[in-house]
Amino acid sequence: MSRLCAFLFCAMIALFPLAATASTLLASVDRTRLAVGESFELTLSTADVTLFGRPDTTPLQAQFEVGAVRQVNEVASLADDHGPSTRWIITLVARQSGTLTLPGLSVGELRSQPVVLQVLDADTPARPTTAPVFIEATLDQDQAYVQAQVILTLRVYHSVPLYDDSTFAPPDLPDARVQLLGGRRTYEKVINGVRHGVLETRYALYPQRSGTLTIPALLFTATPVENSNGGSPRAGATLRVRSAQITLRVLAKPALYPADATWLPARSLSLQESWNPAPEDARVGDSLTRTLTVKAEGLSSAQLPPLPSTELTGLRRYPDQPQLNDQNSERGLLGSRQEREALVPVRAGVQELPSVEVVWWNTREDHLERTSLPARMLNVTERVQAPSTPASPTVAQPAPQVLWPWQLATAVLLCTSVLGLGLWWRARSRPAVARLAALGPSPRSLLDDLKRACLDNNPQASRQALDAWARQQPQTLAELAEHYPLLSEALDGLNGALYSEAGRYWQGERLWLAVSGIPANGRHHPEAEDNLPPLYPR
């Protein structure tokens, strides 16, 4: 009965997150920045596949033109690692500019969260709009610093339907690095009373030299859809349209920027720090994982330099490989660099970690900035040594506790019942005379375990066996390492194998030789017993 109750309880806990997810209606848009007259899509999604109906779009009609509403049902897929879902895709067109809020919509008993949009004033393309297909190429700024981000936006407007075979050659710039920002966007826009389809592609440009950067005309090729006399569609003549040539002024690095600092022109930059476990609980020999993350808006992760390293005499440092990541946003690239390192204190006391500073140039406000993390003090305490194995059996004295009389009587009755049952069960399966059990591991067996783990090149087992051996020594492991240089070097190699990815290449023979060379207190050398003469010499 108890097992059945436990199983039902675990099943309820496992199904609770699924029920919470299924009762959620999430709202998202394909774009958060757009212009008046441009269409965009609002998507409502839920994991509840039993939810039917149509969203109530009445709250949207005051500020948006509501178009088609499509419902898409998806089944669970193991390949994409997602469960079943139901989506409603609503096509909308903003009526006015400004910061608009899409109100929450209701489907059945569920309601979505509001979504904020930034709607710009309607801009008319500079080129004539009489052609069925034309291109608009724009830059988000007329001038930029060298190696700073410039966003190139290419929009293809077409008033005739096109096949999906359209191609757009990316810009080829020898003096700039070009990176595609996301995929192609498709939406609609009304120009002079004519509805046009829009194909939008964005690129991030990073000029590598100061001066004038010329972006040549880009070629767009597509096949229009024409209707024959019978009404069936057919392919028309291939269209080839070129964009206008654009010129960008590239500024050199400012003279007041520090010469010894890496040039970082960004819109914004942040620096974060995290620890696992908390650094306030640091002890000698413990591993503290410190994670530093720098994020820069307008820079790729490849442009972010390594952060200053932590070099202290009382800490051993084992860094991991940095993690680089790039994210696309409405303002371009958001590059991040995450550096993780394991810090192992080797001595007790107060350790001061220096501050971490990153110098960068604010391209939005055009001035020098310094982002830093303050210095941190680590109060490292000694590791609590466990008591050595006693030579004779002792009875542990429990700490005095205040117990109610009925609690004490119940505990005594329960303990005596369990003890009697255990003795009776033990007597059934054992002989009348029991063997004397060993009170604990002998020093010789601890050394044998350490030798076996070292010769097997197993860093985890070697560390456990080393700690068990050190608990029977009159000195701590840190004190032994100070007196024996070979042991200190072997410990560094063991810690490096434990706190890095090089553990599978560790060789434990060096650690065993260092430990076996330490004279035992009142005991023979670890290999002395192997060199004893035979008991009955011939």
C-alpha positions as CSV (number, residue, x, y, z in Angstrom):
1,M,0.0,0.0,0.0
2,S,2.8,2.4,0.9
3,R,4.6,1.7,-2.5
4,L,1.3,2.4,-4.4
5,C,0.9,5.7,-2.6
6,A,4.5,6.7,-3.3
7,F,4.1,5.8,-7.0
8,L,0.9,7.9,-7.3
9,F,2.5,10.9,-5.5
10,C,5.5,10.8,-7.9
11,A,3.2,10.5,-10.9
12,M,1.3,13.6,-9.8
13,I,4.5,15.6,-9.4
14,A,5.7,14.5,-12.9
15,L,2.4,15.5,-14.5
16,F,2.1,18.8,-12.8
17,P,4.6,20.7,-15.1
18,L,2.8,19.3,-18.1
19,A,-0.5,20.5,-16.9
20,A,1.0,23.9,-16.1
21,T,2.5,24.1,-19.7
22,A,-0.7,23.0,-21.4
23,S,-2.7,25.7,-19.6
24,T,-0.5,28.6,-21.0
25,L,-1.2,30.7,-24.0
26,L,2.0,32.4,-25.3
27,A,2.1,35.4,-27.7
28,S,5.0,36.2,-30.0
29,V,5.6,38.3,-33.1
30,D,8.0,37.9,-36.0
31,R,9.2,41.5,-35.8
32,T,9.2,44.0,-32.9
33,R,10.3,47.0,-35.1
34,L,8.3,47.9,-38.2
35,A,6.8,50.8,-40.1
36,V,3.2,51.9,-40.6
37,G,1.5,50.0,-43.4
38,E,3.8,46.9,-43.0
39,S,2.2,43.6,-42.2
40,F,3.5,41.3,-39.4
41,E,2.4,38.1,-37.8
42,L,1.1,37.5,-34.2
43,T,1.4,33.9,-33.1
44,L,-0.6,32.4,-30.2
45,S,0.7,29.0,-29.1
46,T,-0.4,26.5,-26.5
47,A,0.5,22.9,-25.7
48,D,-3.2,22.1,-25.1
49,V,-4.2,20.2,-28.3
50,T,-7.8,19.9,-27.0
51,L,-8.3,23.6,-27.2
52,F,-10.5,24.7,-30.1
53,G,-12.0,27.9,-31.3
54,R,-10.9,31.2,-32.7
55,P,-9.1,34.0,-30.9
56,D,-11.2,37.1,-30.1
57,T,-9.4,39.8,-32.1
58,T,-11.8,42.6,-31.1
59,P,-9.2,44.3,-28.8
60,L,-6.8,44.6,-31.8
61,Q,-9.1,46.5,-34.2
62,A,-8.5,49.9,-32.6
63,Q,-4.8,50.2,-33.5
64,F,-4.3,47.4,-36.1
65,E,-5.9,46.1,-39.3
66,V,-6.7,42.4,-38.7
67,G,-6.1,40.1,-41.6
68,A,-6.3,36.3,-42.0
69,V,-6.3,34.0,-39.0
70,R,-4.7,30.6,-39.5
71,Q,-4.8,27.6,-37.1
72,V,-1.9,25.1,-37.2
73,N,-1.9,21.9,-35.3
74,E,1.4,20.1,-34.7
75,V,2.0,16.6,-33.4
76,A,4.8,15.5,-31.1
77,S,8.2,15.0,-32.9
78,L,11.2,13.2,-31.5
79,A,13.5,14.7,-34.1
80,D,12.8,18.3,-33.1
81,D,12.3,17.3,-29.4
82,H,9.0,19.1,-29.0
83,G,5.5,18.0,-28.0
84,P,2.2,18.6,-29.6
85,S,1.0,22.2,-29.9
86,T,-1.8,24.4,-31.4
87,R,-1.0,27.8,-33.0
88,W,-3.0,30.6,-34.3
89,I,-1.2,32.9,-36.7
90,I,-2.8,36.4,-37.1
91,T,-1.7,38.8,-39.9
92,L,-1.8,42.5,-38.6
93,V,-1.0,45.9,-40.1
94,A,-0.3,48.9,-37.7
95,R,-2.5,51.9,-38.3
96,Q,-0.3,54.5,-36.4
97,S,3.3,55.0,-35.3
98,G,4.7,55.0,-31.8
99,T,5.2,52.4,-29.1
100,L,2.1,50.2,-29.4
101,T,1.0,47.4,-27.1
102,L,-0.7,44.3,-28.4
103,P,-3.3,43.5,-25.7
104,G,-3.7,40.0,-24.4
105,L,-6.1,37.8,-26.4
106,S,-8.4,35.1,-25.2
107,V,-8.9,31.6,-26.5
108,G,-11.4,29.7,-24.4
109,E,-10.4,30.2,-20.8
110,L,-6.8,31.0,-21.7
111,R,-5.4,34.5,-22.1
112,S,-2.0,35.6,-23.6
113,Q,0.4,38.2,-22.3
114,P,0.7,41.7,-23.9
115,V,3.5,42.3,-26.5
116,V,5.1,45.7,-27.0
117,L,6.0,46.9,-30.6
118,Q,7.9,49.9,-31.9
119,V,6.2,51.2,-35.0
120,L,8.0,53.8,-37.1
121,D,6.5,56.4,-39.5
122,A,5.8,55.1,-43.0
123,D,8.8,55.6,-45.3
124,T,8.3,55.8,-49.1
125,P,11.1,54.2,-51.2
126,A,13.3,56.6,-52.9
127,R,13.1,54.9,-56.3
128,P,10.0,55.1,-58.5
129,T,7.4,52.5,-57.7
130,T,6.0,52.1,-61.2
131,A,8.2,49.0,-61.8
132,P,6.7,45.7,-60.8
133,V,9.9,44.8,-58.9
134,F,12.5,47.2,-57.4
135,I,15.1,47.1,-54.7
136,E,15.8,49.5,-51.7
137,A,19.2,49.3,-50.0
138,T,19.7,51.3,-46.8
139,L,22.3,51.7,-44.0
140,D,21.3,52.4,-40.4
141,Q,24.0,55.1,-40.3
142,D,26.0,57.3,-42.7
143,Q,29.3,57.0,-40.8
144,A,30.8,54.5,-38.4
145,Y,34.1,53.7,-36.7
146,V,36.4,51.1,-38.0
147,Q,35.4,47.5,-36.9
148,A,32.0,48.9,-35.7
149,Q,28.8,47.3,-36.8
150,V,26.8,48.8,-39.7
151,I,23.5,47.2,-40.7
152,L,22.7,46.9,-44.4
153,T,19.0,46.3,-45.2
154,L,17.9,45.1,-48.6
155,R,14.2,45.2,-49.4
156,V,12.8,43.8,-52.6
157,Y,9.3,45.2,-53.4
158,H,7.2,43.3,-55.9
159,S,3.6,44.0,-57.0
160,V,3.5,40.8,-59.0
161,P,3.7,37.3,-57.6
162,L,7.1,35.6,-57.8
163,Y,8.2,32.0,-57.7
164,D,10.4,30.8,-54.9
165,D,13.5,30.6,-57.1
166,S,14.6,34.2,-56.3
167,T,18.3,34.7,-55.5
168,F,20.1,37.6,-53.9
169,A,23.9,37.7,-54.2
170,P,25.5,38.8,-50.9
171,P,27.7,41.9,-50.9
172,D,31.3,41.2,-51.7
173,L,33.4,43.7,-49.8
174,P,37.2,43.2,-49.6
175,D,37.6,45.9,-46.9
176,A,34.8,44.7,-44.6
177,R,33.6,41.6,-42.9
178,V,30.0,40.6,-43.9
179,Q,27.7,38.5,-41.7
180,L,24.1,37.6,-42.5
181,L,21.6,38.6,-39.8
182,G,19.0,35.8,-39.6
183,G,16.9,34.6,-42.5
184,R,14.9,36.3,-45.1
185,R,11.7,38.1,-43.9
186,T,8.6,38.3,-46.0
187,Y,5.7,40.6,-45.4
188,E,3.4,43.1,-47.2
189,K,3.3,46.9,-47.5
190,V,0.9,49.3,-49.2
191,I,2.7,51.9,-51.4
192,N,0.6,54.6,-53.1
193,G,-2.5,52.4,-52.7
194,V,-0.8,49.3,-54.3
195,R,-0.1,46.3,-52.1
196,H,3.5,45.1,-52.5
197,G,5.1,41.9,-51.2
198,V,8.4,42.6,-49.4
199,L,11.5,40.3,-49.2
200,E,13.8,41.7,-46.6
201,T,17.4,40.6,-46.0
202,R,19.8,42.2,-43.4
203,Y,23.6,42.0,-43.2
204,A,26.0,43.2,-40.5
205,L,29.0,45.0,-42.0
206,Y,32.3,45.5,-40.0
207,P,34.7,47.9,-41.9
208,Q,38.3,46.9,-41.5
209,R,39.9,50.1,-42.7
210,S,39.2,53.8,-42.2
211,G,38.2,56.0,-45.1
212,T,35.4,55.5,-47.6
213,L,33.7,52.2,-48.0
214,T,31.6,51.7,-51.2
215,I,28.9,49.1,-51.3
216,P,28.4,48.1,-54.9
217,A,25.0,47.5,-56.6
218,L,23.6,44.1,-55.7
219,L,21.7,41.9,-58.2
220,F,18.3,40.3,-57.5
221,T,17.0,37.6,-59.9
222,A,13.5,36.1,-59.8
223,T,10.8,34.5,-62.0
224,P,7.4,36.2,-62.1
225,V,4.1,34.3,-62.2
226,E,1.9,35.1,-65.2
227,N,-1.6,34.0,-66.0
228,S,-2.1,32.5,-69.5
229,N,-5.3,32.9,-71.5
230,G,-6.6,29.6,-70.0
231,G,-6.2,31.0,-66.5
232,S,-3.4,28.5,-65.4
233,P,-0.3,30.2,-64.1
234,R,3.0,30.0,-66.0
235,A,6.5,31.2,-65.6
236,G,7.3,34.6,-67.1
237,A,10.6,36.1,-68.3
238,T,13.4,36.2,-65.7
239,L,13.6,39.5,-63.9
240,R,17.0,41.0,-63.0
241,V,17.0,44.1,-60.8
242,R,20.0,45.9,-59.2
243,S,20.1,48.1,-56.1
244,A,21.7,51.5,-55.9
245,Q,25.4,51.9,-54.9
246,I,25.9,53.2,-51.3
247,T,28.9,55.0,-49.8
248,L,29.8,54.7,-46.1
249,R,32.3,57.0,-44.3
250,V,34.6,54.9,-41.9
251,L,36.2,56.8,-39.0
252,A,39.5,55.8,-37.5
253,K,40.0,54.8,-33.8
254,P,39.9,57.9,-31.6
255,A,43.2,59.2,-30.4
256,L,42.2,59.2,-26.7
257,Y,41.5,55.5,-26.7
258,P,44.1,53.6,-24.6
259,A,46.8,52.1,-26.8
260,D,47.2,49.0,-24.7
261,A,43.5,48.1,-24.8
262,T,41.7,46.1,-27.4
263,W,39.5,48.3,-29.7
264,L,35.9,47.5,-28.9
265,P,33.3,49.8,-30.6
266,A,29.9,48.7,-29.3
267,R,26.4,50.2,-28.6
268,S,26.4,48.7,-25.1
269,L,28.6,46.3,-23.0
270,S,27.9,44.4,-19.8
271,L,30.1,42.3,-17.5
272,Q,28.6,39.6,-15.1
273,E,30.1,37.2,-12.5
274,S,28.7,34.1,-10.9
275,W,30.1,31.5,-8.5
276,N,29.4,27.9,-7.7
277,P,29.4,27.3,-4.7
278,A,29.3,30.7,-3.0
279,P,32.8,32.1,-2.4
280,E,31.9,32.9,1.3
281,D,32.2,29.1,2.1
282,A,35.7,28.6,0.6
283,R,37.9,26.0,2.3
284,V,41.4,24.7,1.6
285,G,41.2,22.1,-1.2
286,D,37.7,22.9,-2.3
287,S,37.0,23.8,-6.0
288,L,35.2,27.1,-6.6
289,T,33.9,27.6,-10.1
290,R,34.0,31.3,-11.2
291,T,32.1,32.3,-14.4
292,L,32.7,35.6,-16.1
293,T,30.4,36.7,-19.0
294,V,30.8,39.7,-21.2
295,K,28.1,40.8,-23.6
296,A,28.4,43.5,-26.3
297,E,25.7,44.8,-28.5
298,G,27.0,45.5,-32.0
299,L,30.0,43.2,-31.8
300,S,30.4,39.5,-32.7
301,S,31.8,37.1,-30.1
302,A,35.0,36.7,-32.2
303,Q,35.8,40.4,-31.5
304,L,35.6,40.1,-27.7
305,P,39.1,39.6,-26.2
306,P,40.0,37.2,-23.3
307,L,39.3,38.6,-19.8
308,P,42.2,39.3,-17.4
309,S,43.2,36.0,-15.7
310,T,43.3,35.4,-11.9
311,E,46.8,34.8,-10.7
312,L,47.3,34.5,-6.9
313,T,49.9,32.6,-4.9
314,G,47.2,31.1,-2.6
315,L,45.0,29.9,-5.4
316,R,45.5,27.3,-8.2
317,R,43.7,28.1,-11.4
318,Y,42.3,25.6,-13.9
319,P,40.6,27.5,-16.8
320,D,38.2,25.9,-19.3
321,Q,37.7,26.7,-22.9
322,P,35.8,30.0,-23.5
323,Q,32.2,29.7,-24.8
324,L,31.4,32.1,-27.7
325,N,27.8,32.8,-28.8
326,D,26.1,35.2,-31.2
327,Q,22.5,36.2,-31.2
328,N,20.5,38.1,-33.8
329,S,18.3,41.0,-32.7
330,E,16.6,44.0,-34.2
331,R,19.7,46.1,-33.6
332,G,22.1,43.6,-35.1
333,L,24.5,41.1,-33.4
334,L,24.7,40.5,-29.7
335,G,28.0,38.8,-29.0
336,S,28.9,37.1,-25.7
337,R,32.0,35.5,-24.3
338,Q,31.8,33.2,-21.2
339,E,35.0,32.2,-19.4
340,R,34.8,29.6,-16.6
341,E,37.7,28.6,-14.3
342,A,38.1,26.4,-11.3
343,L,39.9,28.1,-8.4
344,V,41.3,25.8,-5.7
345,P,42.6,27.4,-2.5
346,V,45.9,25.9,-1.2
347,R,46.2,27.8,2.0
348,A,44.0,29.4,4.6
349,G,43.6,33.1,5.0
350,V,42.2,36.1,3.2
351,Q,42.7,36.1,-0.6
352,E,41.9,39.2,-2.6
353,L,40.7,38.7,-6.2
354,P,41.6,41.8,-8.3
355,S,38.9,43.7,-10.1
356,V,38.1,42.9,-13.7
357,E,37.9,45.8,-16.2
358,V,36.9,46.1,-19.8
359,V,37.6,49.2,-21.8
360,W,35.3,50.0,-24.8
361,W,34.0,52.8,-26.9
362,N,30.3,53.7,-26.7
363,T,29.3,54.2,-30.4
364,R,25.8,55.3,-29.4
365,E,27.0,58.2,-27.2
366,D,30.5,58.5,-28.8
367,H,32.7,58.4,-25.7
368,L,35.1,56.1,-23.8
369,E,33.7,53.9,-21.1
370,R,35.1,51.4,-18.6
371,T,33.0,48.5,-17.3
372,S,34.4,46.6,-14.3
373,L,33.7,44.2,-11.6
374,P,34.8,45.2,-8.1
375,A,37.6,43.3,-6.3
376,R,36.4,40.4,-4.1
377,M,37.8,39.1,-0.8
378,L,37.9,35.3,-0.2
379,N,38.1,34.2,3.4
380,V,39.6,30.7,3.1
381,T,39.3,28.4,6.1
382,E,41.0,25.2,6.9
383,R,39.3,21.9,5.9
384,V,37.9,20.1,8.9
385,Q,39.9,16.9,9.4
386,A,37.8,13.8,10.3
387,P,39.0,11.9,13.4
388,S,41.3,9.0,12.8
389,T,40.0,5.4,13.1
390,P,40.1,4.5,16.8
391,A,42.2,1.5,17.9
392,S,39.5,0.2,20.2
393,P,35.8,0.4,20.1
394,T,34.3,3.5,21.6
395,V,30.7,4.6,22.2
396,A,29.8,8.0,20.7
397,Q,28.2,10.2,23.2
398,P,25.1,11.9,21.7
399,A,24.6,15.6,22.2
400,P,22.1,16.4,25.0
401,Q,18.7,17.1,23.6
402,V,15.4,18.0,25.3
403,L,12.8,15.3,24.6
404,W,9.3,15.0,25.8
405,P,8.6,11.9,27.9
406,W,6.2,10.3,25.4
407,Q,8.8,10.9,22.6
408,L,11.5,9.3,24.6
409,A,9.4,6.3,25.5
410,T,8.3,5.8,21.9
411,A,11.9,6.0,20.7
412,V,13.1,3.5,23.3
413,L,10.3,1.1,22.5
414,L,10.9,1.4,18.7
415,C,14.7,0.9,19.1
416,T,14.3,-2.2,21.3
417,S,11.8,-3.8,18.9
418,V,14.0,-3.2,15.9
419,L,17.1,-4.4,17.7
420,G,15.3,-7.6,18.9
421,L,14.0,-8.3,15.5
422,G,17.4,-7.7,13.9
423,L,19.2,-10.0,16.4
424,W,16.7,-12.8,15.9
425,W,17.0,-12.6,12.1
426,R,20.8,-12.5,12.4
427,A,20.9,-15.5,14.7
428,R,18.9,-17.6,12.2
429,S,21.4,-17.2,9.4
430,R,24.7,-17.2,11.3
431,P,26.6,-19.8,13.4
432,A,26.7,-19.6,17.2
433,V,30.3,-18.4,17.2
434,A,30.7,-15.3,15.0
435,R,34.0,-14.0,13.7
436,L,35.5,-10.8,15.1
437,A,35.1,-8.1,12.5
438,A,37.8,-5.6,11.9
439,L,37.2,-2.2,13.5
440,G,38.4,-0.2,10.6
441,P,40.9,-0.2,7.7
442,S,44.5,-0.7,8.6
443,P,47.2,1.7,7.5
444,R,48.6,-1.0,5.2
445,S,45.2,-1.5,3.5
446,L,44.8,2.3,3.0
447,L,48.2,2.4,1.3
448,D,47.3,-0.6,-0.8
449,D,44.1,1.1,-2.0
450,L,46.1,4.3,-2.8
451,K,48.7,2.3,-4.7
452,R,46.1,0.4,-6.7
453,A,44.2,3.6,-7.6
454,C,47.4,5.4,-8.7
455,L,48.7,2.5,-10.8
456,D,45.2,2.3,-12.4
457,N,45.6,6.1,-13.4
458,N,42.2,6.9,-11.8
459,P,42.2,10.5,-10.4
460,Q,38.9,10.3,-8.6
461,A,39.7,7.0,-6.8
462,S,43.2,8.3,-6.0
463,R,41.9,11.4,-4.4
464,Q,39.5,9.5,-2.2
465,A,42.2,7.0,-1.2
466,L,44.6,9.9,-0.5
467,D,42.1,11.6,1.8
468,A,41.5,8.4,3.7
469,W,45.3,7.9,4.1
470,A,45.8,11.5,5.2
471,R,43.2,11.3,8.0
472,Q,45.5,8.8,9.8
473,Q,48.5,11.0,9.6
474,P,49.6,13.4,12.4
475,Q,49.7,16.3,9.9
476,T,47.2,17.5,7.4
477,L,47.6,17.0,3.7
478,A,48.5,20.7,3.1
479,E,51.2,20.5,5.8
480,L,52.7,17.4,4.3
481,A,52.7,19.1,0.8
482,E,54.7,22.0,2.3
483,H,57.4,19.7,3.7
484,Y,57.6,17.4,0.7
485,P,58.0,19.1,-2.7
486,L,57.4,15.9,-4.6
487,L,54.0,15.5,-2.9
488,S,53.1,19.2,-3.7
489,E,53.9,18.7,-7.4
490,A,52.0,15.5,-7.5
491,L,49.0,17.2,-5.9
492,D,49.0,19.9,-8.5
493,G,48.9,17.3,-11.2
494,L,46.0,15.5,-9.5
495,N,44.0,18.7,-9.0
496,G,44.6,19.6,-12.7
497,A,43.2,16.2,-13.7
498,L,40.2,16.6,-11.4
499,Y,39.2,20.1,-12.4
500,S,39.9,20.1,-16.1
501,E,39.1,17.9,-19.2
502,A,42.6,16.3,-19.1
503,G,41.7,13.7,-16.4
504,R,41.9,10.8,-18.8
505,Y,45.6,11.5,-19.5
506,W,46.7,11.6,-15.8
507,Q,49.4,9.2,-14.7
508,G,49.3,8.2,-11.0
509,E,52.8,6.7,-10.6
510,R,54.2,10.1,-9.7
511,L,51.7,10.5,-6.8
512,W,52.4,7.0,-5.5
513,L,56.1,7.5,-5.5
514,A,55.7,10.8,-3.6
515,V,53.4,9.2,-0.9
516,S,55.6,6.1,-0.5
517,G,58.6,8.3,0.1
518,I,57.1,9.9,3.2
519,P,58.2,8.1,6.4
520,A,55.4,6.8,8.5
521,N,55.0,7.8,12.1
522,G,55.7,4.7,14.1
523,R,55.2,2.5,11.1
524,H,57.5,0.8,8.6
525,H,58.0,2.1,5.1
526,P,55.1,1.1,2.8
527,E,57.3,-1.4,1.0
528,A,59.2,-2.5,4.1
529,E,57.0,-5.5,4.7
530,D,57.6,-6.7,1.1
531,N,61.4,-6.7,1.9
532,L,61.1,-8.8,5.1
533,P,63.2,-12.0,5.1
534,P,61.2,-15.2,4.8
535,L,59.7,-16.6,8.1
536,Y,61.4,-20.0,7.6
537,P,64.7,-19.5,5.8
538,R,66.2,-22.5,4.2
